[in-house]
Amino acid sequence: RLTAAARELNAVSPLAVLGRGYAIAQDEQGQVIRRAEDTQPGQKLKLKLGEGRLSVEVKRRLKSGG
């Protein structure tokens, strides 16, 4: 049972999610960005990837699905 529980926890682990190609976007104060509309053109963000981090700047916000 312990092995099954560990497997389930790993499946939803933030690190496992990042490893599947997702990223976590944060503003310069470290706050997680959840919606594109919470950003402004020119704003600098940090992206945490499965392997490594990036410093990026918002050029423009795109409509959902685009």
Residue frames as qw, qx, qy, qz and C-alpha x, y, z in Angstrom:
[[0.000, 0.884, 0.467, 0.000, 0.00, 0.00, 0.00],
 [0.325, -0.756, 0.091, 0.561, 2.83, 2.37, 0.75],
 [0.375, -0.093, 0.596, 0.704, 4.24, 1.93, -2.76],
 [0.148, 0.629, 0.673, 0.362, 0.84, 2.67, -4.33],
 [0.181, -0.913, -0.280, 0.234, 0.43, 5.78, -2.18],
 [0.388, -0.551, 0.309, 0.671, 3.91, 6.99, -3.13],
 [0.326, 0.211, 0.681, 0.621, 3.11, 6.45, -6.81],
 [0.022, 0.812, 0.563, 0.156, -0.11, 8.47, -6.49],
 [0.292, -0.851, -0.055, 0.432, 1.68, 11.31, -4.70],
 [0.419, -0.290, 0.484, 0.712, 4.39, 11.38, -7.36],
 [0.293, 0.500, 0.685, 0.441, 1.76, 11.63, -10.11],
 [0.043, -0.918, -0.350, -0.180, 0.48, 14.93, -8.72],
 [0.577, -0.500, -0.011, 0.646, 3.82, 16.25, -7.52],
 [0.220, 0.920, -0.024, -0.322, 4.58, 19.74, -8.87],
 [0.191, -0.594, 0.671, 0.401, 7.96, 18.47, -10.07],
 [0.454, 0.168, 0.852, 0.202, 6.34, 15.58, -11.94],
 [0.384, 0.810, 0.410, -0.168, 3.90, 18.00, -13.57],
 [0.048, 0.859, -0.327, -0.391, 6.80, 20.21, -14.68],
 [0.360, -0.317, 0.816, 0.323, 8.52, 17.15, -16.08],
 [0.486, 0.462, 0.736, 0.087, 5.51, 16.57, -18.35],
 [0.346, 0.386, 0.403, 0.754, 6.07, 19.93, -20.06],
 [0.189, -0.898, -0.367, -0.152, 4.24, 22.41, -17.88],
 [0.404, 0.289, -0.272, 0.824, 5.80, 25.54, -16.37],
 [0.315, -0.761, -0.473, 0.313, 5.19, 27.74, -13.35],
 [0.283, 0.612, 0.084, 0.734, 5.22, 31.47, -14.09],
 [0.450, -0.654, -0.395, 0.462, 6.10, 33.90, -11.30],
 [0.156, 0.953, 0.032, 0.259, 6.35, 37.67, -11.16],
 [0.414, 0.573, -0.461, 0.537, 9.50, 39.37, -9.87],
 [0.407, -0.516, 0.457, -0.599, 8.21, 39.11, -6.29],
 [0.003, 0.156, -0.983, 0.096, 7.76, 35.34, -6.64],
 [0.580, 0.238, 0.459, -0.629, 3.95, 35.40, -6.84],
 [0.376, 0.145, 0.863, 0.304, 2.54, 32.69, -9.12],
 [0.344, 0.276, -0.231, -0.867, 0.82, 34.02, -12.25],
 [0.440, 0.218, 0.859, -0.146, -2.38, 32.06, -12.92],
 [0.468, 0.737, 0.484, -0.054, -4.02, 34.20, -15.62],
 [0.518, 0.311, 0.263, 0.752, -2.62, 36.03, -18.63],
 [0.061, -0.833, -0.275, -0.476, -4.76, 39.03, -17.73],
 [0.610, -0.763, -0.068, 0.202, -2.75, 39.37, -14.51],
 [0.636, -0.185, 0.245, 0.708, 0.26, 40.47, -16.58],
 [0.237, 0.906, 0.053, -0.346, 1.17, 43.60, -18.52],
 [0.755, 0.567, -0.035, 0.328, 3.28, 44.05, -21.67],
 [0.227, 0.746, -0.404, 0.478, 6.86, 44.70, -20.61],
 [0.697, -0.579, 0.299, -0.299, 6.46, 42.83, -17.31],
 [0.307, 0.475, -0.822, 0.072, 9.32, 40.49, -16.45],
 [0.897, -0.255, 0.070, -0.353, 8.47, 36.96, -15.33],
 [0.112, -0.466, 0.877, -0.016, 10.39, 33.90, -14.17],
 [0.874, 0.076, -0.258, -0.404, 9.42, 30.50, -15.57],
 [0.427, -0.414, 0.794, -0.123, 10.25, 27.32, -13.68],
 [0.728, 0.304, -0.474, -0.391, 10.51, 24.36, -16.05],
 [0.981, -0.166, -0.091, -0.033, 11.04, 20.66, -15.51],
 [0.791, -0.141, 0.018, 0.595, 14.74, 21.35, -15.88],
 [0.382, 0.076, 0.056, 0.919, 15.87, 24.91, -15.31],
 [0.027, 0.774, 0.423, -0.471, 14.44, 28.40, -15.14],
 [0.387, 0.446, 0.367, 0.719, 13.95, 31.22, -17.62],
 [0.034, -0.552, -0.242, 0.797, 13.68, 34.97, -17.29],
 [0.262, 0.454, 0.670, 0.525, 11.13, 36.28, -19.81],
 [0.093, 0.275, 0.137, -0.947, 9.35, 39.51, -20.70],
 [0.416, 0.578, 0.681, -0.168, 5.68, 39.73, -21.69],
 [0.167, 0.026, 0.460, 0.872, 5.36, 41.10, -25.23],
 [0.478, -0.108, -0.165, -0.856, 1.58, 40.94, -25.44],
 [0.485, 0.043, 0.773, -0.408, -1.32, 38.95, -24.09],
 [0.223, 0.013, -0.791, -0.570, -3.01, 36.53, -26.47],
 [0.715, -0.150, -0.014, -0.683, -6.66, 35.55, -26.47],
 [0.666, -0.207, 0.685, -0.212, -7.48, 32.17, -24.95],
 [0.840, 0.304, 0.449, 0.029, -6.68, 29.35, -27.32],
 [0.584, 0.787, -0.021, 0.200, -4.33, 31.54, -29.35]]
